């Protein structure tokens, strides 16, 4: 997917500068020990409180409501995760890129993308489905839709509705990707998406965070956020996602589409995972419809 389709008026000078920065990265980019995680700036308030990323179960313990992300929508079982999902190395960068773009474009990940009418409809439909839920305990439709996951989805949607009511002038959230040095984070392979690993504990910005990638027109905003959280002299680079894309495309053209080229591995994983994520959304909608039909509320979408 072209980054030009995701963001409006990217700054050409910023992109050119970021491509140069990545070309000059010591040790090269992407690094084999780097861990990448894509999310939304809607989660920034929580991250600024914790000082980094934290597993959803830890957020719950601290009373922080998850406002964005995949949650348990596509997990093998319901319930908030006790780990953080990362992409590791070149393939993991590609997986994280796919989630970045999903965050930019899919209301399932970023409910701020719903219009007020769409959001109300989704909430009303979820409430109707739960009110009429009569499936046997533990029943899951297609291993994607069960009562606990519908309840979690409703909480996610209502959190967005609450933000619109209480902070009507808030800045529109945007996607962001973190690049951590993984040496101290004890990542364990998950055997799921390309390069996907799990960290069972917090990933603190201090001492671990190397870079943040955001849309080109949000670089300045992200720099300000980091200055507030980490202090003005922090070493974290803020680069554009468009610049990263251009750098990887240049590297693939220059070094070839081979398994020895990290840029090619990253872009190939991005394409594969993006296709899989889109297919998962179609499947989830199908099984929501199936559940709705069974409960006599077939308007679920």
PyMOL commands that set and color helices and strands:
alter all, ss='L'
color gray80, all
select helices_A, chain A and resi 3-5+12-23+41-50+56-61+89-105+111-113+116-131+147-166+182-184+216-230+241-255+262-295
alter helices_A, ss='H'
color red, helices_A
select strands_A, chain A and resi 34-40+52-53+84-88+175-181+188-189+196-199+203-204+209-214+237-240
alter strands_A, ss='S'
color yellow, strands_A
deselect
rebuild
show_as cartoon
